């Protein structure tokens, strides 16, 4: 088992790996596997010329993860081209987000980075047309009950998840980056037309600053940070892995402020200092920080560390629980949060008594079949 300090020293700073014995390597790689970080960590070691640190008995596991990640890259690029053709045919501009944007845009943090679905964003005025086109191209909505469908339609920043009937790929279609019910609106037109990529998919990859903003909002204004360390690593590599770090940071900070997320930028800066020693948060005196910034920073710093039986940790359930509440409050008004929690509790009790599919309606059959 590893201490929290040992894990973070090895993962974030690539230090101390030479001192790991077989037991510590076993614990370390198990944490990486639990959090889908094996292949991306391998590439970080490779860029730092430290592959020699990997013991021979771990090499096959790392290479297997690399092969899986490479296969996912091919699948993502194929699906990306299909989506581009589909939306070009109906003249709807869109951009890829998060993992798909990193892979299709050939960002450095895409190397070995795994994903569970493809995220795209279109402007709100085009959402109905985009939905109709996707349904006509072999996509269908995943099974869900009326309440969940209403949640997506009225309160969320995306329509319900879609799955391709033949290829099994899951697609999330966003019309903004955070739930609009909180009243914090972003300039999605600017996002969609922010491309600075020179790849074959150039018009569908947001600028670096927008990629960082989205990843940061997903991390900070969210109740679930299971992939928090992955997201923070994405941000670190985006800012410091390519080009001028100082220019990247300055452009990204300017966008955060322009879009009304200055507090979230400060929280992000402090987290990058904590985990990657960037020092971009050093300009913010703790005495002048708001209670929200101090609380969000403190809780996220605790909750981002992977929750694993292979890392010694005290009170982890507490940090996860507090972050769950703060994350929901960050993106949802309290009266809607109360309504949502109450109804979810009721539904879970009914499902416990009558089964998982009690609330679900059957999917409509096609062509009268």
C-alpha positions as CSV (number, residue, x, y, z in Angstrom):
1,X,0.0,0.0,0.0
2,X,1.1,3.6,-0.7
3,X,0.8,6.7,1.3
4,X,-1.0,9.6,-0.4
5,X,2.3,11.5,-0.6
6,X,4.1,8.5,-2.2
7,X,1.4,8.2,-4.9
8,X,1.2,11.9,-5.7
9,X,5.0,12.2,-5.8
10,X,5.2,9.3,-8.3
11,X,2.2,10.3,-10.4
12,X,2.4,14.0,-10.5
13,X,6.2,14.6,-10.3
14,X,7.4,11.3,-11.7
15,X,9.7,11.0,-8.6
16,X,10.4,8.1,-6.3
17,X,9.7,5.3,-8.8
18,X,13.2,4.0,-8.5
19,X,12.6,3.4,-4.9
20,X,9.4,1.3,-5.3
21,X,9.6,-2.3,-4.4
22,X,7.3,-5.0,-6.0
23,X,4.6,-4.3,-3.4
24,X,4.6,-0.6,-4.1
25,X,4.6,-1.0,-7.8
26,X,1.7,-3.4,-7.5
27,X,-0.3,-0.8,-5.5
28,X,0.7,2.0,-7.9
29,X,-0.3,0.3,-11.1
30,X,-3.6,-0.9,-9.5
31,X,-4.5,2.7,-8.7
32,X,-3.6,3.7,-12.3
33,X,-5.8,0.9,-13.7
34,X,-8.7,1.8,-11.4
35,X,-8.6,5.3,-12.8
36,X,-7.8,4.6,-16.5
37,X,-4.4,6.3,-16.2
38,X,-2.0,3.5,-17.2
39,X,-1.4,4.4,-20.8
40,X,-1.3,8.2,-20.3
41,X,1.1,7.8,-17.4
42,X,3.3,5.6,-19.7
43,X,3.5,8.4,-22.3
44,X,4.3,11.0,-19.6
45,X,7.2,8.8,-18.5
46,X,8.3,8.4,-22.1
47,X,8.3,12.2,-22.7
48,X,10.5,12.5,-19.6
49,X,12.9,9.7,-20.7
50,X,12.0,7.6,-17.6
51,X,10.7,4.4,-19.1
52,X,13.6,2.7,-17.5
53,X,11.8,3.0,-14.2
54,X,9.1,0.5,-15.2
55,X,10.1,-3.0,-13.9
56,X,10.0,-5.8,-16.4
57,X,7.1,-7.6,-14.7
58,X,4.9,-4.4,-15.4
59,X,5.9,-3.9,-19.0
60,X,3.2,-6.1,-20.5
61,X,0.5,-4.4,-18.6
62,X,1.6,-1.0,-19.8
63,X,1.9,-2.1,-23.4
64,X,-1.6,-3.7,-23.3
65,X,-3.0,-0.4,-22.1
66,X,-1.2,1.4,-24.9
67,X,-2.7,-0.9,-27.5
68,X,-6.2,-0.4,-26.1
69,X,-5.8,3.4,-26.1
70,X,-4.5,3.3,-29.7
71,X,-7.5,1.3,-30.8
72,X,-9.8,3.8,-29.2
73,X,-8.0,6.6,-31.1
74,X,-8.8,4.9,-34.4
75,X,-12.5,4.4,-33.4
76,X,-12.8,8.0,-32.3
77,X,-11.3,9.4,-35.5
78,X,-13.6,7.2,-37.6
79,X,-16.7,8.4,-35.7
80,X,-15.4,11.9,-35.8
81,X,-15.3,11.9,-39.6
82,X,-18.8,10.5,-39.8
83,X,-20.2,13.2,-37.5
84,X,-18.4,15.9,-39.5
85,X,-20.0,14.6,-42.7
86,X,-23.4,14.4,-41.1
87,X,-23.3,18.0,-39.7
88,X,-21.7,19.5,-42.8
89,X,-24.6,18.0,-44.9
90,X,-27.1,20.0,-42.8
91,X,-24.9,23.0,-42.3
92,X,-24.6,22.9,-38.5
93,X,-21.3,24.1,-37.0
94,X,-20.1,22.1,-34.0
95,X,-17.0,21.3,-32.0
96,X,-15.8,18.2,-30.2
97,X,-15.2,18.5,-26.5
98,X,-12.9,16.8,-23.9
99,X,-11.5,13.4,-24.8
100,X,-12.7,13.4,-28.4
101,X,-11.3,17.0,-29.0
102,X,-8.0,16.0,-27.5
103,X,-7.7,12.9,-29.7
104,X,-9.1,14.4,-32.9
105,X,-7.1,17.6,-32.4
106,X,-3.9,15.6,-31.7
107,X,-3.3,17.3,-28.4
108,X,-0.4,16.0,-26.3
109,X,-2.6,15.0,-23.5
110,X,-4.5,12.7,-25.8
111,X,-1.7,10.2,-25.8
112,X,-3.0,7.2,-23.9
113,X,-6.0,9.1,-22.6
114,X,-9.1,6.9,-22.4
115,X,-12.7,8.0,-22.8
116,X,-16.2,6.5,-22.4
117,X,-18.1,8.6,-24.9
118,X,-17.8,11.3,-27.6
119,X,-18.8,14.8,-26.6
120,X,-19.8,17.5,-29.1
121,X,-21.4,20.9,-28.7
122,X,-23.8,22.8,-31.0
123,X,-25.6,26.1,-30.5
124,X,-28.9,25.9,-28.7
125,X,-30.8,27.1,-31.8
126,X,-29.5,24.0,-33.7
127,X,-30.1,21.4,-31.1
128,X,-33.5,20.1,-32.5
129,X,-32.1,19.9,-36.0
130,X,-29.0,18.1,-34.8
131,X,-31.1,15.6,-32.8
132,X,-33.3,14.9,-35.8
133,X,-30.3,14.3,-38.0
134,X,-28.6,11.9,-35.5
135,X,-31.8,9.9,-35.0
136,X,-32.0,9.5,-38.8
137,X,-28.4,8.4,-39.0
138,X,-28.6,5.3,-36.7
139,X,-28.4,6.9,-33.3
140,X,-31.0,6.4,-30.6
141,X,-31.6,7.6,-27.1
142,X,-30.5,5.3,-24.3
143,X,-33.3,3.9,-22.1
144,X,-34.4,6.3,-19.4
145,X,-37.6,7.2,-17.6
146,X,-39.7,10.3,-18.0
147,X,-38.1,12.1,-15.0
148,X,-34.5,11.7,-16.4
149,X,-35.6,12.8,-19.8
150,X,-37.2,15.9,-18.4
151,X,-34.1,16.6,-16.3
152,X,-32.0,16.6,-19.5
153,X,-34.5,18.6,-21.5
154,X,-35.3,21.3,-19.0
155,X,-32.4,21.6,-16.6
156,X,-29.2,20.1,-18.1
157,X,-26.6,21.4,-20.6
158,X,-27.1,18.5,-23.0
159,X,-29.8,16.3,-24.5
160,X,-30.1,12.7,-23.2
161,X,-27.2,10.5,-24.2
162,X,-27.4,8.8,-27.6
163,X,-26.0,5.4,-28.6
164,X,-25.3,4.2,-32.2
165,X,-27.5,1.2,-32.9
166,X,-24.8,-0.7,-34.8
167,X,-21.5,0.6,-33.5
168,X,-22.2,0.9,-29.8
169,X,-20.6,4.4,-29.5
170,X,-22.2,6.7,-26.9
171,X,-22.6,10.4,-27.9
172,X,-23.3,13.4,-25.6
173,X,-24.7,16.4,-27.5
174,X,-24.2,19.7,-25.5
175,X,-25.7,23.1,-26.2
176,X,-23.7,24.7,-23.4
177,X,-21.0,23.6,-20.9
178,X,-22.8,23.8,-17.5
179,X,-26.5,23.5,-16.6
180,X,-28.1,26.8,-17.6
181,X,-30.6,26.7,-14.7
182,X,-27.9,28.2,-12.5
183,X,-28.0,31.3,-14.7
184,X,-24.3,31.2,-15.6
185,X,-24.3,31.4,-19.4
186,X,-21.4,31.0,-21.8
187,X,-20.7,32.4,-25.2
188,X,-21.2,29.1,-27.1
189,X,-21.0,30.9,-30.5
190,X,-17.4,32.0,-29.5
191,X,-16.6,28.4,-28.4
192,X,-17.7,26.9,-31.6
193,X,-15.8,29.4,-33.7
194,X,-12.6,29.4,-31.6
195,X,-10.7,26.8,-33.5
196,X,-6.9,27.2,-33.7
197,X,-6.1,23.7,-34.8
198,X,-4.3,22.9,-38.0
199,X,-5.4,19.2,-38.1
200,X,-7.7,17.7,-40.7
201,X,-10.6,18.4,-38.3
202,X,-9.5,22.0,-37.9
203,X,-12.9,23.7,-37.7
204,X,-14.2,21.2,-35.0
205,X,-11.5,21.6,-32.3
206,X,-11.9,24.5,-29.8
207,X,-9.0,26.6,-28.8
208,X,-6.8,25.5,-26.0
209,X,-8.3,28.1,-23.6
210,X,-11.8,26.8,-24.2
211,X,-10.7,23.2,-23.7
212,X,-9.2,24.1,-20.4
213,X,-12.3,26.1,-19.4
214,X,-14.6,23.2,-20.1
215,X,-12.4,20.7,-18.3
216,X,-12.1,23.0,-15.3
217,X,-15.8,23.6,-15.1
218,X,-16.4,19.8,-15.4
219,X,-14.0,19.4,-12.5
220,X,-15.0,22.2,-10.2
221,X,-18.7,22.5,-10.8
222,X,-19.5,18.9,-10.5
223,X,-20.5,16.5,-7.7
224,X,-18.5,13.6,-9.1
225,X,-14.7,13.9,-9.2
226,X,-13.9,10.2,-9.8
227,X,-11.9,11.3,-12.9
228,X,-10.7,14.5,-11.2
229,X,-7.0,13.6,-11.3
230,X,-7.3,12.7,-15.0
231,X,-9.0,16.1,-15.7
232,X,-6.4,18.0,-13.8
233,X,-3.7,16.2,-15.6
234,X,-5.4,17.1,-18.9
235,X,-5.3,20.8,-17.9
236,X,-1.7,20.7,-16.8
237,X,-0.5,19.1,-20.1
238,X,-2.7,21.4,-22.2
239,X,-1.1,24.5,-20.5
240,X,2.4,23.3,-20.0
241,X,2.9,20.5,-22.6
242,X,2.9,22.6,-25.8
243,X,3.9,26.1,-26.8
244,X,4.7,28.9,-24.3
245,X,3.3,28.1,-20.9
246,X,3.1,31.7,-19.9
247,X,1.1,32.6,-23.0
248,X,-1.2,29.6,-22.6
249,X,-1.9,30.6,-19.0
250,X,-2.5,34.2,-19.8
251,X,-4.9,33.5,-22.7
252,X,-6.7,30.9,-20.5
253,X,-7.0,33.2,-17.5
254,X,-8.4,36.0,-19.8
255,X,-11.1,33.6,-21.1
256,X,-12.1,32.5,-17.6
257,X,-12.5,36.1,-16.6
258,X,-14.3,37.1,-19.8
259,X,-16.9,34.3,-19.3
260,X,-17.4,35.1,-15.7
261,X,-15.5,32.3,-14.0
262,X,-12.7,34.2,-12.2
263,X,-13.3,32.4,-8.9
264,X,-13.0,29.0,-10.7
265,X,-9.8,30.1,-12.3
266,X,-8.3,30.8,-8.9
267,X,-9.5,27.4,-7.6
268,X,-7.9,25.8,-10.6
269,X,-4.7,27.7,-10.2
270,X,-4.4,26.6,-6.6
271,X,-5.1,23.0,-7.5
272,X,-2.4,23.1,-10.2
273,X,0.0,24.4,-7.6
274,X,-0.9,21.6,-5.2
275,X,-0.6,18.7,-7.6
276,X,1.9,19.9,-10.2
277,X,3.8,22.7,-8.5
278,X,3.1,25.2,-11.3
279,X,3.1,28.3,-9.0
280,X,0.5,30.1,-11.0
281,X,-1.7,30.4,-7.9
282,X,1.0,31.9,-5.8
283,X,-0.2,35.4,-6.7
284,X,-3.4,34.8,-4.8
285,X,-3.0,35.6,-1.1
286,X,-5.0,33.2,1.0
287,X,-6.1,36.1,3.2
288,X,-7.9,37.7,0.3
289,X,-9.7,34.6,-0.9
290,X,-13.5,34.3,-0.6
291,X,-15.0,31.6,1.6
292,X,-16.3,29.8,-1.6
293,X,-12.8,29.7,-3.1
294,X,-11.2,28.4,0.1
295,X,-13.8,25.7,0.7
296,X,-13.9,24.5,-2.9
297,X,-10.1,24.4,-3.1
298,X,-9.8,22.5,0.2
299,X,-12.4,19.9,-0.6
300,X,-11.3,19.3,-4.2
301,X,-7.7,18.9,-3.1
302,X,-8.9,16.1,-0.8
303,X,-11.4,14.5,-3.2
304,X,-9.2,14.5,-6.3
305,X,-6.8,12.0,-4.8
306,X,-8.0,8.6,-6.2
307,X,-10.2,6.7,-3.8
308,X,-8.5,3.4,-3.7
309,X,-7.9,0.7,-1.2
310,X,-4.2,0.8,-2.3
311,X,-3.7,4.4,-1.0
312,X,-3.8,5.1,2.8
313,X,-6.4,7.8,3.4
314,X,-8.3,9.0,6.4
315,X,-11.9,10.3,6.2
316,X,-12.2,9.8,2.5
317,X,-15.9,9.2,2.7
318,X,-16.3,12.7,4.3
319,X,-14.5,14.6,1.5
320,X,-16.4,12.7,-1.2
321,X,-19.7,13.5,0.6
322,X,-19.0,17.1,1.1
323,X,-17.8,17.5,-2.5
324,X,-21.0,15.8,-3.7
325,X,-23.1,18.4,-1.9
326,X,-20.9,21.4,-2.9
327,X,-20.7,20.2,-6.5
328,X,-24.5,19.9,-6.9
329,X,-25.0,23.3,-5.2
330,X,-22.5,24.8,-7.6
331,X,-24.5,23.9,-10.7
332,X,-28.1,23.8,-9.5
333,X,-30.3,26.2,-7.5
334,X,-31.2,24.9,-4.0
335,X,-34.9,24.6,-4.6
336,X,-34.3,22.4,-7.7
337,X,-31.6,20.5,-5.9
338,X,-34.1,19.7,-3.1
339,X,-36.7,18.6,-5.6
340,X,-34.2,16.4,-7.5
341,X,-32.8,14.8,-4.4
342,X,-36.3,14.1,-3.0
343,X,-37.6,12.5,-6.2
344,X,-34.4,10.5,-6.7
345,X,-34.7,9.1,-3.2
346,X,-38.3,8.2,-3.8
347,X,-37.4,6.5,-7.1
348,X,-34.5,4.5,-5.6
349,X,-36.8,3.2,-2.9
350,X,-39.4,2.1,-5.5
351,X,-36.6,0.5,-7.7
352,X,-35.4,-1.4,-4.6
353,X,-38.9,-2.8,-4.0
354,X,-40.0,-3.4,-7.6
355,X,-36.9,-3.6,-9.7
356,X,-34.6,-1.4,-11.8
357,X,-36.9,-1.1,-14.8
358,X,-40.1,-0.1,-13.0
359,X,-40.0,3.5,-14.3
360,X,-38.7,2.8,-17.8
361,X,-40.8,2.9,-20.9
362,X,-40.0,0.6,-23.8
363,X,-38.1,2.2,-26.7
364,X,-40.4,2.9,-29.7
365,X,-40.0,0.3,-32.5
366,X,-39.0,1.5,-35.9
367,X,-40.9,1.0,-39.1
368,X,-43.9,-0.5,-37.3
369,X,-41.9,-3.6,-36.2
